[in-house]
Amino acid sequence: MEKDTAKINEILGYEQIAAQWRDRASLRQERINQFLWDEEAGLYFDYNFRTGDRRQYEYATTFYPLWAGIASDEQAKRVWQNLAKFEQPGGILTSTHVSGNQWDAPFGWAPLNLIAVEGLLRYGYEEDAKRIAGKFLTMAVQEFNQTGTLVEKYDVCTCSANVSDEIFFGYSSNEIGFGWTNGVVLELLKILEL
């Protein structure tokens, strides 16, 4: 958003304000890489400001810096090398941990899949990005053909929208016609040029 705000101000002829926003974006990129990048793991992690430690929890948000263009080529390569940790028959896992929480494995959410796909595309990993897009779309279309609906979340390991019995934390219902899934399906279709 800072880069977008800089571009808007640049277009409007407010170069000094645009420069301030570019500086903010640059500082944010620096801090993200300082605090969230874990060189040993090759992933971006959450950071606990109280303890000063990264939380070694493998989560699909590791693809956000690729999506935003914040990662260096080498960092993007390292995240890409960890793709197998997240990739399942129905797309990208929310996390690699099974906890009974709707925000962990085996669940996958449409926006996280789109962010992973777009992040991989940005850094040239087109084959992998399109494979993941295809996996998520195949699962969503399969479920749509069975139920006539798109839903909020899926079990990307079994390629099913039947998730209620697996969720112990968070709400176990699976909302029908969920906007972000609808939008992601359209974006992935466009990426695959279908």
C-alpha positions as CSV (number, residue, x, y, z in Angstrom):
1,M,0.0,0.0,0.0
2,E,2.9,2.3,0.7
3,K,4.2,1.7,-2.8
4,D,0.8,2.3,-4.3
5,T,0.4,5.6,-2.3
6,A,3.8,6.7,-3.5
7,K,2.8,6.0,-7.1
8,I,-0.5,7.9,-6.7
9,N,1.4,10.9,-5.4
10,E,3.9,10.6,-8.1
11,I,1.2,10.7,-10.8
12,L,-0.4,13.7,-9.1
13,G,3.0,15.5,-9.2
14,Y,3.6,15.4,-5.4
15,E,7.2,14.1,-5.7
16,Q,8.2,15.0,-2.1
17,I,5.2,13.1,-0.7
18,A,5.8,10.2,-3.1
19,A,9.4,10.0,-1.9
20,Q,8.2,9.8,1.8
21,W,6.0,6.9,0.9
22,R,8.8,5.1,-1.0
23,D,11.0,5.6,2.0
24,R,8.3,4.1,4.3
25,A,7.9,1.1,1.9
26,S,11.7,0.6,1.9
27,L,11.9,0.7,5.7
28,R,9.0,-1.8,6.0
29,Q,10.8,-4.2,3.6
30,E,13.9,-3.9,5.6
31,R,12.1,-4.6,8.9
32,I,10.2,-7.5,7.5
33,N,13.4,-9.1,6.3
34,Q,15.1,-8.3,9.6
35,F,12.5,-9.6,11.9
36,L,10.5,-12.2,10.0
37,W,13.0,-13.9,7.6
38,D,14.6,-17.0,9.1
39,E,17.7,-17.8,7.1
40,E,18.1,-21.3,8.5
41,A,14.5,-22.4,7.8
42,G,14.2,-20.5,4.6
43,L,10.8,-19.2,5.6
44,Y,9.2,-16.1,6.9
45,F,7.8,-16.5,10.5
46,D,5.8,-14.4,12.9
47,Y,7.8,-12.3,15.3
48,N,7.0,-11.9,19.0
49,F,7.9,-8.3,20.0
50,R,7.8,-9.1,23.7
51,T,10.3,-11.9,23.6
52,G,12.2,-10.8,20.5
53,D,12.0,-14.2,19.0
54,R,10.5,-15.6,15.8
55,R,7.8,-18.2,16.2
56,Q,9.0,-21.3,14.4
57,Y,5.5,-22.1,13.1
58,E,5.3,-23.0,9.4
59,Y,2.4,-21.0,8.0
60,A,1.2,-20.1,4.5
61,T,1.8,-16.4,5.3
62,T,5.4,-17.2,4.4
63,F,4.3,-16.5,0.8
64,Y,3.1,-12.9,1.5
65,P,6.6,-11.4,1.0
66,L,6.8,-13.0,-2.4
67,W,3.3,-11.8,-3.3
68,A,4.3,-8.3,-2.2
69,G,7.7,-8.4,-3.9
70,I,9.5,-7.9,-0.6
71,A,11.6,-11.0,-0.8
72,S,15.0,-11.1,-2.5
73,D,15.4,-13.6,-5.4
74,E,17.4,-15.8,-3.0
75,Q,14.7,-15.6,-0.3
76,A,12.0,-16.4,-2.8
77,K,14.0,-19.4,-3.9
78,R,14.3,-20.7,-0.3
79,V,10.6,-20.3,0.2
80,W,10.0,-22.1,-3.1
81,Q,12.3,-24.9,-1.9
82,N,10.0,-25.4,1.1
83,L,6.9,-25.6,-1.1
84,A,6.5,-29.3,-0.5
85,K,5.8,-28.6,3.2
86,F,2.6,-26.8,2.2
87,E,1.5,-28.4,-1.1
88,Q,-1.3,-31.0,-0.9
89,P,-3.7,-32.5,-3.5
90,G,-6.1,-29.5,-3.0
91,G,-3.5,-26.7,-2.9
92,I,-1.7,-25.0,-0.1
93,L,-2.1,-25.9,3.6
94,T,-2.7,-23.0,6.0
95,S,0.0,-24.4,8.2
96,T,1.9,-27.6,8.5
97,H,0.6,-28.3,12.0
98,V,-2.5,-30.3,12.8
99,S,-4.1,-28.8,15.9
100,G,-7.9,-29.0,15.3
101,N,-7.8,-25.2,14.7
102,Q,-9.5,-24.1,11.5
103,W,-6.4,-22.1,10.7
104,D,-4.1,-25.1,10.7
105,A,-3.7,-28.3,8.6
106,P,-5.4,-30.0,6.9
107,F,-7.3,-26.8,6.0
108,G,-6.7,-24.5,3.1
109,W,-8.2,-21.1,2.5
110,A,-8.7,-19.6,-1.0
111,P,-6.9,-16.2,-0.3
112,L,-3.8,-18.0,1.0
113,N,-3.7,-20.2,-2.1
114,L,-4.0,-17.1,-4.4
115,I,-1.3,-15.3,-2.5
116,A,1.0,-18.3,-2.8
117,V,0.3,-18.7,-6.5
118,E,0.8,-15.0,-7.3
119,G,3.9,-14.9,-5.2
120,L,5.4,-17.8,-7.0
121,L,4.5,-16.3,-10.3
122,R,6.2,-13.0,-9.4
123,Y,9.5,-14.8,-8.9
124,G,9.3,-16.9,-12.0
125,Y,8.1,-20.2,-10.5
126,E,5.3,-20.4,-13.1
127,E,5.0,-24.2,-13.4
128,D,4.6,-24.6,-9.7
129,A,2.2,-21.7,-9.4
130,K,0.0,-23.0,-12.1
131,R,0.1,-26.6,-10.6
132,I,-1.1,-25.2,-7.3
133,A,-3.8,-23.1,-9.0
134,G,-5.0,-26.1,-10.8
135,K,-5.1,-28.2,-7.7
136,F,-7.2,-25.7,-5.8
137,L,-9.5,-25.2,-8.8
138,T,-10.0,-28.9,-9.3
139,M,-10.9,-29.3,-5.7
140,A,-13.3,-26.3,-5.7
141,V,-15.0,-27.4,-8.9
142,Q,-15.3,-31.0,-7.8
143,E,-17.1,-29.8,-4.6
144,F,-19.2,-27.4,-6.6
145,N,-20.3,-30.2,-8.9
146,Q,-21.4,-32.2,-5.9
147,T,-23.0,-29.5,-3.8
148,G,-23.7,-26.6,-6.1
149,T,-21.8,-24.2,-3.9
150,L,-18.4,-22.7,-3.2
151,V,-17.5,-22.6,0.5
152,E,-15.2,-20.7,2.8
153,K,-12.6,-23.4,3.6
154,Y,-11.5,-26.8,2.4
155,D,-9.6,-29.8,3.6
156,V,-6.8,-29.6,1.0
157,C,-5.5,-33.1,2.0
158,T,-8.7,-35.0,1.2
159,C,-10.0,-32.3,-1.3
160,S,-13.3,-32.0,0.6
161,A,-15.5,-29.2,1.9
162,N,-16.6,-31.6,4.7
163,V,-14.6,-30.0,7.5
164,S,-17.0,-29.6,10.4
165,D,-16.0,-32.8,12.2
166,E,-12.3,-31.9,12.0
167,I,-12.5,-28.5,13.6
168,F,-12.3,-28.2,17.4
169,F,-11.1,-24.5,17.6
170,G,-12.7,-21.8,15.6
171,Y,-16.1,-22.1,14.1
172,S,-16.8,-25.5,12.5
173,S,-19.4,-24.4,10.0
174,N,-18.4,-24.0,6.4
175,E,-20.0,-20.8,5.0
176,I,-21.6,-21.2,1.6
177,G,-21.0,-18.7,-1.2
178,F,-18.1,-17.1,0.5
179,G,-17.0,-14.1,-1.4
180,W,-13.2,-14.6,-1.2
181,T,-13.5,-18.2,-2.5
182,N,-15.6,-16.9,-5.4
183,G,-13.1,-14.2,-6.2
184,V,-10.1,-16.5,-5.9
185,V,-11.7,-19.1,-8.3
186,L,-12.1,-16.3,-10.9
187,E,-8.5,-15.1,-10.4
188,L,-7.1,-18.6,-10.6
189,L,-9.1,-19.3,-13.8
190,K,-7.6,-16.1,-15.3
191,I,-4.1,-17.2,-14.3
192,L,-4.6,-20.5,-15.9
193,E,-6.3,-18.8,-18.9
194,L,-9.3,-21.1,-18.7
